[in-house]
C-alpha cells in the first residue's frame, strides 16, 4: 500500500491530509485556550502537550483500546483530531525547514517558522525572540508557571541546544518555568507525573517522549516494523497514564484542561528531515474542538 493510501485510510481525523494544517496550529490552540473565558464552574486553566517524537501519521490506523492509549481515549471521549504538517510548507511544496525535532517543536512552541525563528534544523541556538509559550504565557500573565520535560539533550542541555539562551533567560528573570532533561522517557514520564500530582501543578506542561523516533532511527519508521509499532504502543500507554493522573487531581473538576497529543515529524526509512509525505504529515489530537 502506498503512503497516500495509508493516509487515506485514516478515519479518525476531521480533515484530509491534502488539507493538513501547519503544525504551528498547536501554538494557536494553546493561546486560544488561555485567552478564552473560564467555563462555568471552573476556577483555573491548564494545558498539556504530550509529544510523540517521530511518530508518523499512519500510526493512527493502529489505535488500540481507549484504556490503553491517549489518542484513542481522547477521541473516544469526544475529542478531535486533524492532519498537520512539518517542514514549513504543505506537501508537495519544498520544505523550508527540516522535518526534524528542533524545527518541529519550535514551530509549535513559538507559532513561527524557520524564516522567523531561524531554527531550520537541529543544533541551532534560538535567540530569546520569538519566545516559546513556556515563557511568553507567563510574561503575559496568562499562566503562573510552566514545565518543559524532555530526554533529548538537543532541546536545552547540550552546548548547541535550541533553548539554551531561553533557559538562561528564565534563570536571569526568575521565571517559574522548569526545564528538565531526564535520562530517558521513563524519567520524562516520572517528571511529568510528579508535577501533575502536585496540588499546584504547572499551568502549562510540555512533555516530549522519544520512543517512536528512537525506534524509527533504529529499525525504520513503518507500521510494519514491530519495534516501531511497539514504540507507538508505549507512547500511547505513557500518554494515557498522564491523562489518568490529570483526571485524578483533587482539583480536576474545577480545572479547565486542554490536552493535546501531537508529533514533530514522521520518518522515512531510518531517518527524517526531508520532504516526503512520510516525514511531513503529522497529527494534532485534542480533547477540545480544533
Ligand atoms: Zn523529533
Boltz pocket constraint, residues with backbone or C-beta under 6 A from the ligand:
constraints:
  - pocket:
      binder: B
      contacts: [[A, 53], [A, 54], [A, 100], [A, 101], [A, 102], [A, 213], [A, 264], [A, 265]]
      max_distance: 6.0
